[in-house]
Amino acid sequence: MDWRAHDRKPVAFQVRVTGFANPELTASGQALDISESGIGVYLPLQFKPGTLVCLDIKDSVLYGFIAYSLPDRSFFRTGIELVQVLIGSSNTSQLLKAALKEAMPELQMTSPS
């Protein structure tokens, strides 16, 4: 039985997640999927639920809150609820934009100035 509220679209992006209030809290990992509620990442560091974070994917910056961070072998399966996206112009960012538009059509995306 699948308990997920939203279908997940698989993705494969390298990501760097940094605590907004504590920039020393940072980890690089892999984005795994995107759903209507946010993005799933696999990280070597556990973040506390509710933490405001910044995600860097190539030349794009995404802001959100940690929804959960669950142990998975020696890493943590982490769900992040996205609230703002500054989308870059690289090929990777355009792929990210397309995936976000499909999964989260209501999410506001802007281009950095």
Secondary structure, 3 states (H helix, E strand, C coil): CCCCCCCCEEEEEEEEEEECCCCCCEEEEEEEEEECCEEEEEECCCCCCCCEEEEEECCEEEEEEEEEEEEECCEEEEEEEEEEEECCCCHHHHHHHHHHHHHCCCCCEECCC
